[in-house]
Amino acid sequence: MKTVRILSLIVLLAAANSAPGGSLPFSHSGLIDIPTASMLLHTQIKLGGAATAFSYQNADSTTENDFAVGAHLEFGFFGRVQLGITWLGDAGISGNVRVLAIHESVTIPAIAFGCQNITGEKNYEFFGDAQDSLYRYEESQNFSAYMVLSKSLDYFSRIPVSLHLGYGIGRFRQGANSDFDGISNPVRGLFGGINYHPSRSISLMLEWDGRDANLGASYTMNPSVRFQGAIAELEQLAMSNRDLSDVMQNVKFSLGVEITLGPILNVVTLQSFGELTQREADDLLLKLEAIRSHAREDIEELKRDIP
């Protein structure tokens, strides 16, 4: 627990020196900027922090460079509930909650419900406008409730890919008349992402967070430490008439680290075959499906090799 307190202090001190806050890559637990249906184990703790660099043009056409810091701390309970906080510098602290409704099985995706930015500040955001006040969105940024589905395709093919699709309100929704969103979302509130694992330690991620397109990658050094990087709001590069003096219309670059500790309580129980839980049975089915899929491909290769 001493390690947890030290790491928490480091992250919060870094965040306290950041610019006005908002929803930036890795400031919440999830893919890049979207939540997923994955859950922490019981009494597991996840601590993450990231710095995002951005630039904008001054009135005299010079370029101003700056950065902002976001952080989050999450706790897992019973493998079905995840509670946490997000720190966004001067914007303050907000709460997060995620509840797993359905575990992933061979044919069924994991389904979770949650809410981010649980705070009284409606415009809970990193960035300020030209008058140095928080952006006034058409949609309130607090109490951003959502539903998300996550499904791994590893069991159906040898391609290590996971898909995530969700719908939310609040920060997940574009304003109907927003002039700084580069791409219009055909379904306001719809978000999704894909992550590809070329190896066990590397993950490549692409997502649409409801307002912006983000591209990222992560490197897992060990089961406890993961390094992350992202390019956010890529759609702005396609805009020919964007206002370079508006920080919201510029691409941003993020670097972060995520530390997972625990489970703190790890109770091991022995069960007979007849007492297997439904979740354990589903896990066995997933493994069996993967073996059958790979065996089928091996048989086809052998058939092609036989003259």
WOQUI-V681043 format. One line per field, one symbol per residue. ss: DSSP state (~ for helix, > for strand, _ for the rest). phi: phi as a letter, one per 40 degrees, with the letter a starting at -180 (. if undefined). burial: 1 if it has 16 or more other ideal C-beta (glycine too) atoms within 10 Angstrom, else 0. A space follows every 50 residues. Layout:
ss->???
phi->???
burial->???
//
This chain:
ss->_~~~~~~~~~~~~~~~___>________________________>>>>>> >>>>>>>_____>>>>>>>>>>>>>>>___>>>>>>>_>___>>>>>>>> >>_______>>>>>>>>>_________>_____>_________>>>>>>> >>________>>>>>>>>_~~~_________________>>>>>>>____ _>>>>>>>____>>>>>>>>>>__>>>>>>>>_~~~~~________~~~_ _>>>>>>>>>>___________~~~__~~~~~~~~~~~~~~~~~~~~~~~ ~~~~~__
phi->.ccccccccccccccccccdcicbdgcbcicbbbcbccbccdgcbbbbaa bbcaaaccccgcbbbaabbbaabbbbbggbbbbabbbbfccgbbcbaabc cbccbdbbccbbbaabfcacccbcaccbcccgbcdbccbcccfccababb accdcbacccbbbbaaaabgccbcccbccbccbcccbdhcbaabbbbcac bbbbbbabchbacbbaaabccadbbbbbaabbgcccccccbcccccccbb cbbbbaabbbbgccbbcbbcbcdcbccccccccccccccccccccccccc ccccccc
burial->00000011001101100111111111111111111111111111111111 11010100000000001111111111000011011111101011010101 00111000111111111110111111110000011010111111110111 11011000000101111111111100000111101001101111101000 00101111111111011101000001011111111100000100011111 01011111110100000000000000000001100100110000000000 0000000
//
